[in-house]
Amino acid sequence: MFPRFLLTLSIDFVLLLAVLSLSGCSWKRVHYTKPGHTSAARQRATMRSYTVRGKTYHPTYVKVGDTMRGISSWYGPHFHGKMTSNGEQYDMYAKTAAHKTWPMDTMVRVDNLDNGKSTVVRINDRGPFVKGRVIDCSYAAGKELGLDKTGIAHVKLTVLGFAGKIYKPTAKEKAEGKALPKIRLTDFGVQVGAFRRRAGAEIYRRRYASLVRPPKHVMIRQFNVDGAPLYRVWVMGFGSADEAKDFIDRNDIEGGFLIRP
């Protein structure tokens, strides 16, 4: 027969193991899609303007060398395994981060201006939606910066590359003074007309199809407006908003306007 104090210790030990096993479930490593390769459709979706808590954010282009300063925070166990904005599962042990406007898979160096520590992260989420904060680091990245002890810190962000890769110029590129790369999305479009009858839309589709070359293309999208179909004719595949606006000006498209589907 066990002495009472040994029986008590045994029960306590079993309870402790049970608690640890339950808590361990939320901390295990997760398996997610190939990192650094956000799908084209998801990339376009995450570059659209969006509104959180009444404030609208406008994702933007960046180039290697661009910087930003502000406050960094970190997020960990509560979000571990949950879906991020680019379609991955958040892995608190991977060096990733959330940023409100920079493109997905942008590689960023984060310098902690309070203690001199630094790390490199890949953006795969949106946030943090707190005034003054410019980036929300994963647990692993935050720990390298010392955020696990301070919670937040003043930081400087520097763009290092895109598509999950750090840009390293070759000797030839350095000698030629090649311009630093910038991210390029190619799904800006122009609405050139809208018709209640499909036949009218088809005429416009053929007209503008003769003016453009791949990767630009003309499409008809049907919408239901006021209980009746409306056929909108879009020219898609422009590399920038400026290129799309130039197309409107060059072709004197009355009523034409920029779209991001």
Helices and strands as residue ranges (DSSP letters): H 4-25, H 40-46, E 50-52, E 55-57, E 67-75, G 77-79, E 96-98, E 107-112, E 118-125, E 133-138, H 139-145, H 147-150, E 153-161, H 171-176, E 188-195, H 198-209, E 217-225, E 228-238, H 241-250, E 257-259
